[in-house]
Structures are given as structure tokens and as C-alpha cells.
């Protein structure tokens, strides 16, 4: 390690923490990652691996209160809330509701698009230049499939909005055109919209590639190292108390995903992030495997065909930090896939998984300096887009820490915006 280089500690060994480590190490800093489990072993492991510039609009949209929140309490809904006394959840829901209007939706969309487009370009460069290798990268696009013609036609309004406001449009496929594009789909479906700008990747292989790259650059990765306490003065964090000892702090990045609010609460900071529990099933590729990754719109199920595997994922469950694996939620994935695909599954199921997504109340990540702490930064709140937004987030954090000109406007992501 270079004793003259600035020392930076990152708490969180997921995809966002890895990207922060990469871009910070590129500035010449000595970087250490602290991970309480295994590197890339949490939400960065079992997600569907979408790199999605198409995912511009946040969940908080006009009409979301009526069309979405009420379904949280319905049995077999892709969205659910586990009834419990949790004041932080209800405060989050109130903030969410306050952002369900067109003005906030468009503002959030612009903030999300900046990170999504930047990350898509950065991923392409990282893979083309060999920084990230053997990631099972595919850039064929992402197909939004509608079960009914009514839903397919309704999406034209969304496509027009995205085209008019963000310059992003999709290609529509209806009837036989859809089956010619994707023979794995059943006939008689309502139609599909293809976003050719999107890509997908194998999440575990991506994290293995990040690890190889970071270790080659001299980044230290300390696994099984739980952060227990943060010691601070009025203006800075001075020391981290961990399960393996104390660590002096120069600059600190908190990239703990859904766990971020729990840690920064020690600092008197309240971040409106809730853990949104998602699930996935991984299995061998079915005989009639889709060519395209897809979202089965009415059932909110995601399908990812990988080179050596096949993943079905999604659902959204607000159950706090509940660590149980719910068979009914997993069954929703299987039942949803059966509605659209000729051969929706294959045996054996290799992994049943859940993870907590860091759901911000306005759908925009929280990237910036912790108020009143000159050496502490947060990179979290990416909702369901951590993989999609990681490179741009890491680059932005490096620019903020080094006080460089930022490649995207940093203001929409500031922590004190609520």
C-alpha cells in the first residue's frame, strides 16, 4: 500500500460497493472493503442481472396509490406488506405517496436516466477493455411481455411518455410478430415491447469479475467483518469498531444496500429506505429456453436466460428484515411464468433465494455526503436497479470524494432532499 495515498474504507461488498472501490482505486487511493458476509453474497448474488436503461420511471407514479398500494394486502399479489407495527415503514409509505404525481415522477425519471445511461456505457467499456471478464454479458435487449391485448395497448401511453420526455422508445411486437421474435412464448398473448438498449449479465460472475479486478488493483476485501459501531467527532467519523478489531478512518463510504439506514441511524441520520424483499429461482435452461430476458408485465415476473442457467425472479414484499424463505412467494414466480412460456421451468431447482432491495421513497438513489460529516458518504437506495446503476454510482462517488467535476449532476441524489 502507498502510505502517501488517501485511505478509503467502504462498508458493503455488493455491486455498488465494488464499483465505488474500482473508481476510487483509479484515483490512486488505498481502498478497503468491509463485508459482514461474503463478497457479492447478498442482493448482488441472486438478482436477475438486468442492465436496464429502460427502467426510467419510478414506482411512485400518478395512480400508484390506487393501483399498487391497495394490492399489497391482497393474497397472491406480486406486492405485499406483512402487517406489523413499524413506524419507519409507515413514514416511508407517506413519503412514497407524496411523490406519486407527474412532477416528481418526471424528476425522478431524469435522475434515474442519468445513472442508467451512464452505467450502460461504462459497462460496455469495462467489458470491451477487459476490465470485467467472463461475466456472461448479453446485449440483445429486454422484452416487456403483456398477457392481454388491453395491457399491451395501454403500454403505448407509457412508450409515448418515455419517447416524448426522455427520448427512449421501444419496438412493439403483436400477434405472430411476437412469436417470431421469441418462439419460447405461448401464442395468443397480448404483445411485447422490446428495449434494444438493455442488456443482462450473470450476477455471480459479475461479482467474481469485480473481485478479480479489485484485488489486482490492490483493493483489500475483508469478509466476515461486521461493523458494530462508528466513532465520530462533530465533523467526521474517526474509527470503525468491527468484529475483527478497530479500524482508523480517513474517508468512509457506506454502501450497505438495504442495511444502510440501520448503520447511519447511529449518526443521527434518517434515510427513507425500506427493504423490499425479492425472490428468485435458479435452474438449468429449459428445453425451449427464451432468447430474450423478459418481464412478464401483468404478473411482474422476470425471466433471465443465462448461458449455463435460467432464473425466474421478482415480487416485492415489505416484511422488514425477515429472513425466512416464503414458499408462497416462490410459487408466484412459477405460476406467473406458466402463463406466458411453453416450458417455463426445468429441473432440478438449483437455488431458492431472497434478497432485500434498498427501496428509496422517491425511487431515486441516495448518493452523497452525510450532512455535517466531512469524510462520510452514502451510496444506497438504488431500489431494484443496483446492478443497473452501479458503475455510474461508483464513478460519481469517486468524483465527489476527490472534489472533481461530476460526470452527472449530483444534486438529485443528495441525502438531505427529503
Buried (B, 14 or more C-beta within 10 A) or exposed (E): EEEEBBBBBBBBBBBBBBBBBBBBBEBEBBBBBBBBBEBBBBBBBBBBBBBBBBBBBBBBBEEBBEEBBEBBEEEEBBBBBBEEEBEBBEBBBEBBBEBBBEEBBBBBBBBBBBBBBBBBEBBBEBBEEEBBBEBBBBBBBBBBBBBEBEBBBEBEEBBEBBEEBBEBBBBBBBEEEBBEBBEBBBEEBBBBBBBBBBBBBBBBBBBBBBBBBBEEBEBBBBBEBEBEEBBBEEEBBBEBEBEEEEBEBBBBBBBBBBBBBEBBEEBEBEBBBBBBBBBBBBBBBBEEBBBBBBBBBBBBBBBBBBEEBBBBBBBBBBBBEBEEEBEEBBEBBBEBBBBBBBBBBBEEBBEBBBBBBBBBBBBBBBBBBBEEBEBBBBBBBBBBBBBBBBBBBBBBBBBBBBEEEBBBEBEBBBBEEB
